[in-house]
Amino acid sequence: MSRMTRPLARLAALAGALTLSACFGGDEPLVKAGDAVTPLAEGARFTGSIDCDGPMGKMFCSDGKSSKAMTVHLKNGSYSFQDDTPDTSASGPMGDQPFILGKVGEDLYVMQTTPSAKSGNMMPFKYIYMFMRIRGGALEMYNFSCERFGDSRYVKTGDLAKVSDMSGMGVMAICQPSTLVGLGRVFSDRLSLGATPLMTFKPRAPAR
């Protein structure tokens, strides 16, 4: 076992773990299959590191920062990540979950996926959203928390449809986006406030 306790294996439960944290989700897809963009090439290979010191990183790491390898797969406009590290059982940071990308800025994308089977019937919505930035050939993946009170202002601007409390006790907020553009604004604001990525992946040499 490395400094990071099977990080990509643990990330296989990422979508399920979102059930236990505040997140962004909804019942209607913001990115339709025909509108998905494909900025990553099939077979692209990356080495990824997880920010184990960040709030979400603490869920998956034992300590420090560590790296893993992955290959991108693209089929019919949908992506998946294959974990190339032999000591893990997961296939990548999305835990075998396919996802599609919607472009919301020059180098900014919303990642749309469906809840993992590991989440059982706990998910109150059909789609969940993360954020990806592609710059200098590197991928930065962000998983932002919904802030029950702070994000209510986006409901007033129309960028979010509503902010609700999944727990009924004010401890598990769910932000439901209204449009892809609106969600892009919310996520971009997080970046402007200095948000750091949960995972960063840098290109590595193609397989021979």
CORDACOR-V564941 format. One line per field, one symbol per residue. psi: psi as a letter, one per 20 degrees, with the letter a starting at -180 (. if undefined). burial: # if it has 16 or more other C-alpha atoms within 10 Angstrom, else .. A space follows every 10 residues. Layout:
psi->???
burial->???
//
This chain:
psi->pahpnmghgh ihjghhhhhj rqaprripph oqgiiqqmip qpippqpqqp niirghhhhi qgraqrqrqq pppppljpqq pppjpijqir jrijljpqqq pppjrgkpqp pprqqqhiic jhpjrhqqpa pppopkiqpp pqnqqpoggh ihhhhhijhq grprohhjjj inqppoqhrg gghhgghhhg ghjkqqqhqp pqqrqqq.
burial->...#.##### #########. ######..## #....#.#.# ...####### ##...##..# ##...##### ####...### #####..#.# ########## ####...### ######..#. ..#.#.#### ####...### ########.. ##.##...## ####.#.... .######### ########.. .....##### ###.....
//
